[in-house]
Structure formats: C-alpha cells, structure tokens
Amino acid sequence: PFPVMTAAFTNHDLTEEEVINVTAYLKNVSEERYYQRPTDFSTTFAFFGLVVFATIFMSTVLLYFKRKKFPVNREILDRPSKVIN
C-alpha cells in the first residue's frame, strides 16, 4: 500500500460493510472489463496532424510570395545611368 494510505488506516480498520462494497466493486470491474474497449485515436491524430501541417505549409507558401524580393535600391540600380564610365 501507499505510505499515505498506511498512515491513514493504521488505527482504522475497514468495516464489514466496506469490505463487502470493495469486493463487489472489484468483482464488477473485473467482469465489465471485456465490454470496455480502449479508444484508438492514432488515425484521427495522424489526420489532424496532416491537416495542420498542410495549413502551415500553405500559409508559408502564400506569405512567401508577398516577401520583399529585391533590395530597397533596386529601382535606382536598374535606371540607366547618365554618367558614362
């Protein structure tokens, strides 16, 4: 038993009614375990993971095209120069 429970029940034994109730509960849990199936969320988790990945990827692609493609002085650099080198 856990240390906390040992300290709590040192001077307090279980009554006959409590023993019967605990025994009945454990028997019921043992019999009902066949009807309680654990839920498997692996497919759902994978699906939503792919949806989130696709959303982030598409957001990145769409925002990437709005980036600044040239330096600030690109217009100045592209103008024909009046100075002949």
VMD Tcl script that draws the C-alpha trace (Angstrom):
set ca {
  {0.00 0.00 0.00}
  {0.91 3.61 -0.40}
  {2.55 5.30 2.60}
  {-0.25 7.84 2.89}
  {-2.90 5.14 2.99}
  {-0.89 3.15 5.51}
  {-0.76 6.16 7.81}
  {-4.46 6.89 7.30}
  {-5.65 3.34 8.05}
  {-3.22 2.45 10.84}
  {-5.83 2.71 13.58}
  {-8.94 2.49 11.37}
  {-9.78 -0.95 10.07}
  {-12.35 -1.43 7.32}
  {-15.83 -2.32 8.48}
  {-17.62 -5.43 7.25}
  {-19.87 -3.31 5.00}
  {-16.86 -1.53 3.46}
  {-15.15 -4.87 2.76}
  {-18.31 -6.17 1.04}
  {-18.63 -2.97 -1.03}
  {-14.98 -3.02 -2.13}
  {-15.18 -6.71 -3.01}
  {-18.37 -6.19 -5.03}
  {-16.83 -3.21 -6.82}
  {-13.66 -5.11 -7.76}
  {-15.71 -8.11 -8.95}
  {-17.89 -5.83 -11.10}
  {-14.86 -4.10 -12.61}
  {-13.27 -7.46 -13.36}
  {-16.41 -8.71 -15.15}
  {-17.05 -5.49 -17.10}
  {-13.52 -5.13 -18.48}
  {-14.41 -7.17 -21.56}
  {-17.05 -4.64 -22.59}
  {-14.83 -1.60 -22.19}
  {-12.69 -1.14 -25.25}
  {-9.91 1.43 -25.24}
  {-10.33 4.08 -27.90}
  {-7.63 4.28 -30.56}
  {-7.06 7.85 -31.71}
  {-3.97 7.16 -33.85}
  {-5.80 7.58 -37.19}
  {-7.56 10.74 -36.04}
  {-4.31 12.12 -34.64}
  {-2.49 11.41 -37.91}
  {-5.29 13.01 -39.97}
  {-5.36 16.21 -37.92}
  {-1.56 16.27 -37.91}
  {-1.56 16.23 -41.71}
  {-4.26 18.93 -41.83}
  {-2.26 21.19 -39.51}
  {0.93 20.54 -41.49}
  {-0.81 21.34 -44.79}
  {-2.31 24.52 -43.31}
  {1.04 25.75 -42.02}
  {2.76 24.78 -45.27}
  {0.19 26.57 -47.46}
  {0.29 29.64 -45.21}
  {4.06 29.73 -45.54}
  {3.87 29.39 -49.33}
  {1.24 32.12 -49.66}
  {3.08 34.52 -47.39}
  {6.38 33.76 -49.12}
  {5.19 35.37 -52.35}
  {4.44 38.64 -50.56}
  {8.01 38.95 -49.34}
  {10.32 41.69 -50.48}
  {12.10 40.27 -53.49}
  {14.61 42.99 -54.24}
  {16.72 45.36 -52.19}
  {15.46 48.86 -51.45}
  {17.61 50.47 -54.12}
  {16.66 48.07 -56.94}
  {14.85 50.84 -58.85}
  {17.87 53.09 -58.56}
  {20.20 50.34 -59.72}
  {18.03 49.46 -62.72}
  {17.74 53.03 -64.03}
  {20.02 53.91 -66.87}
  {22.93 55.86 -65.57}
  {23.57 59.32 -67.01}
  {27.20 59.02 -66.10}
  {29.35 57.29 -68.65}
  {32.08 55.21 -67.14}
}
mol new
graphics top color blue
foreach p $ca { graphics top sphere $p radius 0.5 }
foreach p [lrange $ca 0 end-1] q [lrange $ca 1 end] { graphics top cylinder $p $q radius 0.2 }
display resetview
